[in-house]
């Protein structure tokens, strides 16, 4: 044990009293681009527009305002004000700040306490001498001063650890705010999409039942087979089966949106329409090295490394002597009047030194555990960096594919609409039967259903990319 302590002391002296490993993790990787393929300057054109990816741009503070909806802006603002989970995180952060101030005041500065005492005491007298008992009063008042010398940094590293943990909670609060904003935007988009999908599906159901009725009439006249009738009836029933689940999804989306905003589900707002939301056309894409200074989750992981480093410093310093000073000054007497005379003065001065000698290997085990925790924090930081890069890569890839999907869905819907218009014109001229117009409208509604889903996915993944970019450096906290 003594040899280990001596070795630690020697190492600390040679390294300038570096009892703790580096507080900042090693430099993370800096890839040239996020995904397998380089980030394109713009997406494919869909709905008549292409999204421009501003390479090297900074993150946007209130990015949800780029959707051009005052209602959506109000919903996000309401959620940031009223969401209970976010409020709980904020109060926990304030508690952590106050505990840090308390730790600094209690450990870095001398403590001074005032004491006052008044008591009545009964003591036994000597046998056969004097009164059998003595009754007397004691009055005392004093000031006590104490201070612990932090020669080896145990207190300093402990405060550093707490401060780093406060930073970690601060970044986690930033991450929670941005996640809440993204969740509200995505929930609003999903609610709008599901509402429109439900309306389209209900129209599809009506058309399917109309088609089934027409086929049944044709079957009765001998113009359609029983297989034809059963086929269209099954199609109508299949659409009917999907509608209750779709309606439940739409209601759950509205309920979830209400809770995110801090409301009860019965106070859920009416769904927006996708037409009320503008697709953000200019999307910032920070370079990888700047991304890590904008992502609150990565900054929180970096603060965790700092806290783990300080904990190693605490565990190392605990192997060395602890020195404390104490002093008290006061007055005491058997009568209140004697408290203010020189004869009643009392004082004391003391110094203490504690050197750990034998703790059953506990102190060295605590230091090794702190080092292991530090290495774990480093690994978690590296994983947070990789997760951040993957998050951006996935959302960029999704946005690119969303544009292609919407492009194809829009072409399909345009073709179906043209076919429906042509069939209607031919029906009015008597060139086709009415059932054919119903069938072409079914194809049109099916194509619109796919288009609604693709448009909503593009808007939602845009929100995910804004979220993935993190907090702008101007508002991000620094160590």
Secondary structure, 3 states (H helix, E strand, C coil): CHHHHHHHHHHHHHCCCCCCCCCCCCCCCCCCCCCCCCCCCECCCECCECCEEEECCCCCCCHHHHHCCHHHHHHHHHHHHHCHHHHHHHHHHHHHHHHHHHHHHHHCCCEEEEEEEEEEEEEEEECCEEEEEEEEEEEEEEEEEEEEECCCCHHHHHHHHHHHHHHHHHHHHHHHHHHHHHHHHHHHHHHHHHHHHHHHHHHHHHHHHHHHHHHHHHHHCCCCCHHHHHHHHHHHHHHHHHHHHHHHHHHHHHHHHHHHCCCCHHHCCCCCCHHHCCCCCEEEECCHHHHCCCCHHHHHHHHHHHHHHHHHHHHHHCCCCEEEEEEEEEEEECCHHHHHCHHHEEEEEEEEEECCCCCCCHHHHHHHHHHHHHHHHHHHHHHHHHHHHHHHHHHHHHHHHHHHHHHHHHHHHHHHHHHHHHHHHHHHCCCCCHHHHHHHHHHHHHHHHHHHHHHHHHHHHHHHHHHHCCCCCCCCCCC
